[in-house]
Amino acid sequence: MSDASGNGKKKTRHSTKGASLAGMAWANLGRNKKRTVTVICSLTLGLVLLSCFYAKNAAFDMEKYLADLTVADFELSDATNEDYVGGYDPQGTTLNAELTEQMENQEGTEAVGHLYSKRTDWILDDETAQNIDNFYTEDMLKDWATYDPAGAEEVTAALQDRQAGAVLYGMDGIPLDTITQQQYLMQGEFDADAFSGGDYVLAVGPSADPDQKYSLLPAPSVGSQVTLDGKSYTVMAVVYPLTPVMEGASEKGAPQVLELSFILPLDTFQDLYPDVSMRKLFVNVDDAHLGQTQEWLEEYTGTVDTSLPVTSRQTMAEQYEAETRSSAVMGNAVSIIIALVGILNFVNSMITAIVSRRREFAMIQSVGMTKKQLCRMLVYEGLYYAGITLAVSYAVSALAVGVVIRAMVAGGFTTFHFTLLPLGICTPVLLIFSVLIPFLCFKNLEKQSIVERLRME
């Protein structure tokens, strides 16, 4: 019984001493409130800025950025597709059968897609003309004329004489699957089975916001009938003019009139225009063979056909990263420097506080405080500094990242992700410093005897 009672008293005594040491350490923080607040604020500022810079950079979505530029790992075009002076030649020879076969049979190929196009004259029907007239208001046309007078004049002329052009696209695979995704359907719904029958077309709408559902568009209405090159089709849906799919020069010799675009199934298009050559070839390759296919294309464009336009998702991603690396590095470097300044200020303040109190420590040691207790008290002080700093940093960073950064990165090529990863990385570092610095300072302090320290002014 006596041993158990003795152990219980020892435990109680140790816990009481620990509590009293922690209380003394806490009280010491309030002795110089200005220094304490300065240390905490400077370190908190660095940690918050580091968290904000990281969250802002992490919000960039490479897939969104690339989706606006390409819909496949590799996109090959006819050389005249980018000839905005001479015009696109529908009998081009760049994407010949041999190149197409070699590209589609590359090892690791997962999916392919083909795109053809042909322009034809078209007489605007009454309903489509009314849709165009209602969409392009007088104010909109005046604004349009300030930066593209020819475009505004083409709309006005088409409404007057009903003369227009129709660009028919035949496509399958990757481009068709992409442009008919739900986010690119401006009106109507897409039914792949019904569309493949050849009785439907997809009308292409204006370059407006694809996420907004419009009650009226400057295109044939969904469900209406359009006659293109003597054949009648039903408009299944109106799709967004996705740049990587629709971009390219106008057909050679086309008159300067308003043109509306329509998408047909590839089989239907080739039945109508068997002599038209391929305009674009899209190829997706698995990750393991991206480099191999890239090397093959570089060799082909370097030795066989130097005029072949090639768009590579990997190359575009690397180019973007190279162009933005300096700004990203600069932002992170500034925030890291600020965080380091805060940490150094934290370390300096703790060292100064300990060194300047050498005589005080000698006095409390002379009245009975052991070296171990004094060291523990100093460690408690460091932990309090670190704990308060981290608590404030997490609270302010959560607010800054969750509100300010979320608003800053809204829209564009970003996808917001709430993250405090830099704080998570800095937390153990700060805690280690808060224990290590007092311990090392105390060890250095103990090189002088209590008497020597008591004699110091």
LINJO-V19286 format. One line per field, one symbol per residue. phi: phi as a letter, one per 30 degrees, with the letter a starting at -180 (. if undefined). psi: psi as a letter, one per 40 degrees, with the letter a starting at -180 (. if undefined). burial: b if it has 9 or more other ideal C-beta (glycine too) atoms within 8 Angstrom, else e. Layout:
phi->???
psi->???
burial->???
This chain:
phi->.ddddddddddddddddddddddddddddddbddddddddddddedddddddddddddddcdddddddcacbdbbcbdeddccdcdjdcdcdcdddddddddddcddjdcababbbbacbdbcdddddddddddddddddddddddbbedddddddddddcidbbbccccbbiedddddcdedcddaibccddddddjcbbcdcdddcdddcdcdbbdaeddjdcbcbhiccbcddaccddeeddcdldddeidddbdcccbccdeddddddbdcdddcbbcbcbdedcdddddddddddddbcbdcddbccdddddddddddcddddddddddddddddddddddddddddddddcdddddddddckddeddddddddeedddedddedddddddddddddcddeddcdiicbbdbdbbeeddddedddddddcddedddddddddcddddddddd
psi->dddddddddddddddddddddddddddddedgdddddddddddddddddddddddddeehhddddddedieidhhhiidedegeddihhefiedgiddddddddeihehdiiiihiihiiihhhiddddddddddgidddddddddegddddddddddddeehiihhhhhiibdddddeeideehdiaihhddddedeeiihihaigaheehhhdhigiiiheihihhfehhihhdihiighdddeiiiiihehigihhiiihiidddddddgeehihdihhhhiiddedddddddddddedddgeehhhhhdddddddddddedddddddddddddddddddddddddddddddefdddddddddeehiddddddddddddddddddddddddddddddddddddddehaafihhhhifdddddddddddddddddddddddddediidddddei.
burial->eeeeeeeeeeeeeeeebbeebbebbbebbeeeeebbebbbebbbbbbbbbbbbbbbbbbebbebbbbebbbbbbbbbbbbbbbeeebbbbebebbeeebbeebbebebbebbbbbbbbbbebebbebbbebbeebbeeebbbebbeeeeeebbbbbbbbeebbbbbbbbbbbbbbbbbbbeeebbbbbebeeebbeebebbbbbbeebeeeeebeebebbbbebebebeeeebbbbbbbbbbebbbebbebeebeebbbbbbbbbbbbbbebbeebbbbbbbbbbeeebbebbbebbeebbeeeeeebbbbbbbbbbeebeeeeeeebeebbebbbebbbbbbebbbebbbebbbeebbebbbbbeeeeeeebbbbbbbbbbbbbbebbbebbbebbbbbbeebbbeebeeeebebeeebebbeebbebbbebbbebbbebbeebeeeeeeebbeee
